[in-house]
Amino acid sequence: MQFICYPKCSTCMKAKKWLDSHGISYEERYIHEKNPTYAELADWHKRSGLPLRKFFNTSGQRYRALGLRDKLGEMSEEEALQLLASDGMLVKRPILVDDAHVLVGFKEADWEQTLGTKA
């Protein structure tokens, strides 16, 4: 299981603490050091069933600086994936990926339901 995160992100810290408290093993990957590739993002998007906009860090400075709130709706899927792959700080985090799951962002109830564990 891969845990893609940004170590200074408070939501990532909460998710990591949750994983540790549930005894779930994972490989940590820092999004600012090893950004997800286009192929990874395309695969995760397809497997997650989520709209592509859910993969964008809408509260991030770069998202706002690029004016993506207004531009995202006009972009093709290809353009949006290329943009995400170009800058890890545009990608919503954390992302938890294994053979069966792709979880984007941390909502404890969703993680419990998906991973089948309870605190």
N, C-alpha and C positions, 0 to 999 in steps of 0.2 A: 504494500500500500504506500502510495506517495502522498505526502503532505506538503503541498506547495504553499508557501507563506512568505510574509515579510516580517522579520523578527521584531520590528518596532510597532507593529500593528496590534492594537489592543484586542481586536476580534480574533486575530490569529493566536494570540497568547491564551485567550479563553478556550479556543478550540483545542490547542495543544494540551492544556490542562485537562480538558474533558477526555481527550484520547488517553492520556496517561492514567487518569483516575479509573478508566474502564479497562485498563490493561491491553489496549489495542496497540500493536506494534506498527511502526511506520518508518519510512525513510523521509527525512526532512530535506526539502529543497527550497532554497531562497530564491524567490521570484526575481529579485533585482540582480542576482548573480547568474542565474540560468533561466532566462525567460522561456516560457512555453513556445514551442515552434508552431508554425502554421499547421503542420500535419497533426500535432498533438491537439491543438485547439479545435481543429475541424473534427477530429475523432471524438473529443470530449463533448463538443456541442451536439453532435449526432447522437451519441450514447446517452446524454443527459435528458434529452427531450425538452430542454429549456430553450426559450427564445434567445437568440444570440446576444441581445442587449443585456441579458442577465450576466454575461461574462465581463461586462465593463464595470470598472470601479467608478461609479457615478458620483461618488463623494470625493474623488481625488482631484488634486490641483491640476494635473495634466489634462484630465477630462474636461474640466471647466475652462482651462486656458485655450484648449483647441476648439471650444464651442461645440462639443460633440452632442450636447443635448438637442440642438437644432439640426445638426448634420447627419446624425446616425440613421434617421428614417429615410434619408435619400441615398445612403450607401448600399451597394450590393453586398451580399454575404461575403463574396471574395474580398472586397475592399475592407470590410469590417474585420475579417480574420487577419488580413495582412497588417492592418493597423495594430491590432492586439499583439500580433507576433513581433511587432517592431519595438514595443516598449512594455516591459513587465509591469510598470506602475499604472498602466491603463487597465490591467486585468484585475477583476474582482478576486478577492482572496478572503480566506484560504480556499484552496481547492483540494479535495481529497479524492484520490483516484485509485481504484484497484480493478481487477478483472470484471467485477460485477457492478461497480458503482462509480458515479461521478457526482460529487457534492460540491456546489459552488456557494461560497459564503458559509457562515456558521449560524445555524438556528438549532439550538439544542434539541428541541422536540423532533425536528426533521432528521437529525443525525441518529437519535435514539430509535426512531421508527425504521429508518433505512438500515441501520447496522444491527438492529435487534438487541440493543442493550439498554438497561435502565440504571440510573444512578441509585 
